[in-house]
Amino acid sequence: MFAAIGIVVLFAMVFGGFLLAGGSLGPILVALPFEMMMIGGAAIGAVLIGNTMHEIKLLGGGFGKVFKGPKYSDQDHIDVIALCSKLMKLMRSEGAVALESHVTEPENSTIFAEYPNLLTDDSVRNMICDPLTLMVVSSGTLDTNAVEDVIDNAIKVQLHELDEPQHAIQGLADAFPALGIVAAVLGVIKTMGSINEPPEVLGGMIGGALVGTFLGIFLAYGLAGPMASRLKQVNTHDAQMYQSIKQVLISSLHGYPQPLVLEAARSGLPPAHRPKLTDLMDMMRGR
């Protein structure tokens, strides 16, 4: 929502100020389609050169996140702490074998069924089930540090995929000013080929060439750059889900008491989205 509002404000302030200062949109609108074709087309071409279809699909999803916001709600962050805590409580009380049906077939698990949003999320479900499956097949004898290494590697891979669209959008932001200069230089070349035309014609042609420079800078610092920053914020918020999973699993494997396990996971959440420890403890008691 704020992204859409920001775009409206951006265009209104830039072009509104230009009009109030006595400018005319006519020359810009005449040159805009051709300049946009050169700059936008070059940007699309660069994306195609530098990415596979998988990354291009992720890039499309990244633009969607800019407008939709985080994938996971505050309640999802609380739910993943509760889900992992219940699984680890079951493991402590009945042993690793008791987890088998829950982690090998989570779709049939009574514990996972309490959290349908998490059950249908492949990345979260796998982040929980894969290390716990290792505990099941090893009958709970795996070294905690080894399990932590496995989880860290899984998180690293997941974060790499999350960050790819943000890097691509930031790359576009960095490239747009240079692409605008390319379009402007081509406009100047065209103008120099018509040097014998009267001043009013040359003035229009030079103005059209400068639209390329303006458009490149405008797209870079007005749109692509802020979008990359917003996407980074969204990804950071969503990535905390995986850190919460790790904190609960590893703290539980170390044998820490449940209040400390909950605090380890809760304290990693951003202050604005962090639940009270007492609320988490009450939830775990079923209140």
C-alpha positions as CSV (number, residue, x, y, z in Angstrom):
1,M,0.0,0.0,0.0
2,F,2.7,2.5,1.0
3,A,4.7,1.6,-2.1
4,A,1.7,2.5,-4.4
5,I,1.1,5.7,-2.4
6,G,4.8,6.6,-2.7
7,I,4.8,6.1,-6.5
8,V,1.8,8.5,-6.8
9,V,3.5,11.1,-4.6
10,L,6.8,10.7,-6.6
11,F,5.1,11.4,-9.9
12,A,2.9,14.1,-8.6
13,M,5.7,16.0,-6.9
14,V,8.2,15.7,-9.8
15,F,6.0,16.4,-12.7
16,G,3.7,18.7,-10.7
17,G,6.6,20.8,-9.7
18,F,7.8,20.9,-13.3
19,L,4.5,22.1,-14.5
20,L,4.1,24.7,-11.7
21,A,7.5,26.1,-12.7
22,G,6.2,26.7,-16.2
23,G,7.5,23.6,-17.9
24,S,5.6,21.8,-20.6
25,L,5.1,18.0,-20.7
26,G,4.8,18.1,-24.5
27,P,8.5,17.6,-25.4
28,I,8.8,14.9,-22.7
29,L,5.8,12.9,-23.9
30,V,7.0,13.1,-27.5
31,A,10.5,11.7,-26.6
32,L,9.3,9.4,-23.7
33,P,8.3,6.3,-25.8
34,F,11.5,6.2,-27.7
35,E,13.7,6.8,-24.6
36,M,11.8,4.3,-22.6
37,M,12.2,1.8,-25.4
38,M,16.0,2.2,-25.3
39,I,16.4,2.4,-21.6
40,G,13.7,-0.1,-20.5
41,G,14.6,-2.4,-23.4
42,A,18.3,-2.4,-22.5
43,A,17.4,-3.1,-18.8
44,I,15.2,-6.1,-19.8
45,G,18.0,-7.4,-22.1
46,A,20.5,-7.1,-19.3
47,V,18.2,-9.0,-17.0
48,L,17.8,-11.8,-19.6
49,I,21.6,-12.0,-20.1
50,G,22.4,-12.2,-16.4
51,N,19.8,-14.5,-15.1
52,T,18.2,-17.9,-15.7
53,M,14.4,-18.4,-15.9
54,H,14.3,-19.4,-12.3
55,E,15.9,-16.1,-11.2
56,I,13.6,-14.1,-13.5
57,K,10.6,-15.7,-11.9
58,L,12.0,-14.8,-8.5
59,L,12.5,-11.3,-9.7
60,G,8.8,-11.1,-10.6
61,G,7.9,-12.3,-7.2
62,G,10.2,-9.7,-5.7
63,F,8.4,-6.9,-7.3
64,G,5.2,-8.3,-5.9
65,K,6.6,-8.4,-2.4
66,V,7.4,-4.7,-2.7
67,F,3.7,-4.0,-2.9
68,K,2.3,-6.9,-0.8
69,G,4.8,-6.6,2.1
70,P,6.1,-9.5,4.2
71,K,4.9,-13.0,3.5
72,Y,4.6,-13.9,7.2
73,S,2.4,-12.1,9.7
74,D,3.2,-11.4,13.3
75,Q,1.0,-14.4,14.2
76,D,2.9,-16.6,11.8
77,H,6.1,-15.7,13.7
78,I,4.4,-16.6,17.0
79,D,3.0,-19.8,15.6
80,V,6.3,-21.1,14.3
81,I,7.8,-20.7,17.8
82,A,4.8,-22.6,19.3
83,L,4.9,-25.3,16.7
84,C,8.6,-26.0,17.1
85,S,8.3,-25.9,20.9
86,K,5.5,-28.5,20.9
87,L,7.6,-30.8,18.7
88,M,10.6,-30.5,20.9
89,K,8.5,-31.0,24.0
90,L,7.2,-34.2,22.5
91,M,10.8,-35.3,21.7
92,R,12.0,-34.6,25.3
93,S,9.1,-36.5,26.9
94,E,8.7,-39.5,24.5
95,G,12.0,-39.6,22.6
96,A,13.0,-38.9,19.0
97,V,11.0,-41.8,17.6
98,A,7.7,-40.1,18.7
99,L,8.4,-37.4,16.2
100,E,8.6,-39.7,13.2
101,S,5.0,-39.5,12.1
102,H,5.0,-35.8,12.6
103,V,8.1,-34.9,10.6
104,T,7.9,-37.6,7.9
105,E,4.2,-37.0,7.1
106,P,3.5,-33.5,8.4
107,E,0.3,-33.3,6.4
108,N,-1.1,-36.0,8.7
109,S,0.4,-34.5,11.9
110,T,-2.0,-33.4,14.6
111,I,0.6,-30.8,15.8
112,F,1.1,-29.3,12.3
113,A,-2.6,-29.3,11.8
114,E,-3.0,-26.7,14.4
115,Y,-1.0,-24.3,12.2
116,P,-2.4,-24.6,8.6
117,N,-0.5,-21.6,7.3
118,L,2.8,-23.1,8.3
119,L,1.9,-26.6,7.1
120,T,1.3,-25.4,3.5
121,D,4.5,-23.4,3.4
122,D,7.2,-25.7,1.9
123,S,10.2,-23.7,3.0
124,V,9.1,-23.4,6.7
125,R,7.9,-27.0,6.8
126,N,11.1,-28.4,5.4
127,M,13.2,-26.2,7.7
128,I,11.5,-27.8,10.6
129,C,11.1,-31.4,9.4
130,D,14.5,-32.0,7.7
131,P,16.7,-31.6,10.8
132,L,14.2,-33.4,13.0
133,T,14.1,-36.3,10.6
134,L,17.8,-36.6,11.1
135,M,17.2,-36.8,14.9
136,V,14.6,-39.5,14.3
137,V,16.8,-41.7,12.1
138,S,19.7,-41.3,14.5
139,S,17.4,-42.0,17.5
140,G,18.4,-38.6,19.0
141,T,22.1,-39.4,19.1
142,L,23.3,-36.7,16.7
143,D,25.6,-34.0,18.1
144,T,23.7,-30.7,18.6
145,N,26.5,-28.8,16.9
146,A,26.2,-31.0,13.8
147,V,22.4,-30.4,13.7
148,E,23.1,-26.6,14.0
149,D,25.5,-26.8,11.1
150,V,22.9,-28.5,9.0
151,I,20.3,-25.8,9.9
152,D,22.7,-23.0,9.3
153,N,23.5,-24.3,5.8
154,A,19.8,-24.7,5.0
155,I,19.1,-21.1,6.2
156,K,22.1,-19.8,4.1
157,V,20.7,-21.4,0.9
158,Q,17.2,-20.1,1.7
159,L,18.4,-16.6,2.3
160,H,20.5,-16.7,-0.9
161,E,17.3,-17.3,-2.9
162,L,15.4,-14.7,-1.0
163,D,18.1,-12.1,-1.7
164,E,18.5,-12.8,-5.4
165,P,15.6,-10.5,-6.5
166,Q,16.8,-7.7,-4.3
167,H,20.3,-7.9,-5.8
168,A,18.8,-7.9,-9.3
169,I,16.6,-4.8,-8.6
170,Q,19.5,-3.0,-7.0
171,G,21.6,-3.9,-10.1
172,L,19.0,-2.2,-12.3
173,A,19.0,0.8,-10.0
174,D,22.8,1.0,-10.5
175,A,22.5,0.6,-14.3
176,F,19.7,2.9,-15.1
177,P,21.7,6.2,-14.9
178,A,24.3,4.8,-17.3
179,L,21.6,3.5,-19.7
180,G,20.0,6.9,-19.6
181,I,23.3,8.4,-20.7
182,V,23.5,5.9,-23.5
183,A,20.0,7.0,-24.7
184,A,21.1,10.7,-24.4
185,V,24.3,10.1,-26.4
186,L,22.3,8.5,-29.1
187,G,20.0,11.5,-29.1
188,V,23.0,13.8,-29.4
189,I,24.3,11.8,-32.3
190,K,20.9,12.2,-34.0
191,T,21.0,15.9,-33.3
192,M,24.5,16.3,-34.7
193,G,23.3,14.7,-37.9
194,S,20.8,17.5,-38.2
195,I,23.1,20.4,-37.3
196,N,21.9,22.4,-40.3
197,E,18.3,22.6,-38.9
198,P,17.1,25.9,-37.4
199,P,17.6,26.5,-33.6
200,E,14.0,25.7,-32.7
201,V,14.3,22.3,-34.2
202,L,17.7,21.6,-32.7
203,G,16.4,22.7,-29.3
204,G,13.6,20.2,-29.5
205,M,16.0,17.4,-30.5
206,I,18.5,18.3,-27.7
207,G,15.6,18.4,-25.2
208,G,14.5,15.0,-26.3
209,A,18.0,13.6,-25.8
210,L,18.1,15.0,-22.3
211,V,14.9,13.1,-21.5
212,G,17.0,10.0,-21.7
213,T,19.3,11.2,-18.9
214,F,16.3,12.4,-16.8
215,L,14.5,9.1,-17.3
216,G,17.6,7.0,-16.3
217,I,18.1,8.9,-13.1
218,F,14.4,9.0,-12.3
219,L,14.0,5.3,-12.7
220,A,17.2,4.6,-10.7
221,Y,16.7,6.8,-7.6
222,G,12.9,7.3,-7.7
223,L,11.7,3.7,-8.4
224,A,14.3,0.9,-8.6
225,G,16.5,2.0,-5.7
226,P,13.6,2.4,-3.2
227,M,12.1,-0.9,-4.4
228,A,15.3,-2.7,-3.7
229,S,15.5,-1.2,-0.2
230,R,11.9,-2.1,0.5
231,L,12.4,-5.7,-0.7
232,K,15.4,-6.0,1.6
233,Q,13.3,-5.0,4.5
234,V,10.6,-7.5,3.6
235,N,13.1,-10.3,3.2
236,T,14.7,-9.5,6.5
237,H,11.3,-9.7,8.2
238,D,10.5,-13.0,6.5
239,A,13.9,-14.5,7.1
240,Q,13.4,-14.3,10.9
241,M,11.1,-17.2,10.6
242,Y,14.1,-19.5,9.9
243,Q,16.1,-18.0,12.7
244,S,13.2,-18.6,15.1
245,I,13.1,-22.2,14.0
246,K,16.8,-22.6,14.6
247,Q,16.7,-21.0,18.0
248,V,13.9,-23.2,19.3
249,L,15.4,-26.5,17.9
250,I,18.9,-25.9,19.0
251,S,18.1,-24.4,22.4
252,S,15.8,-27.4,23.1
253,L,18.5,-29.8,22.0
254,H,20.9,-28.1,24.4
255,G,18.4,-28.9,27.2
256,Y,17.5,-25.4,28.1
257,P,14.3,-24.8,30.0
258,Q,11.3,-23.8,28.0
259,P,11.2,-20.2,29.1
260,L,14.8,-19.7,28.0
261,V,14.0,-21.5,24.7
262,L,11.0,-19.1,24.1
263,E,13.1,-16.1,25.0
264,A,15.9,-17.1,22.6
265,A,13.4,-17.2,19.7
266,R,11.4,-14.2,20.8
267,S,14.3,-11.9,21.3
268,G,15.4,-12.3,17.7
269,L,12.2,-10.7,16.4
270,P,12.2,-7.0,15.6
271,P,10.9,-4.9,18.6
272,A,7.8,-3.8,16.7
273,H,6.8,-7.4,16.1
274,R,8.1,-9.1,19.3
275,P,5.5,-10.7,21.5
276,K,5.8,-10.7,25.3
277,L,7.5,-13.7,26.8
278,T,4.6,-14.1,29.3
279,D,2.1,-14.2,26.3
280,L,4.2,-17.0,24.7
281,M,4.4,-18.9,27.9
282,D,0.6,-18.6,28.5
283,M,0.0,-19.8,24.9
284,M,2.2,-22.9,25.5
285,R,0.2,-23.7,28.6
286,G,-3.0,-23.6,26.6
287,R,-4.4,-20.4,28.1
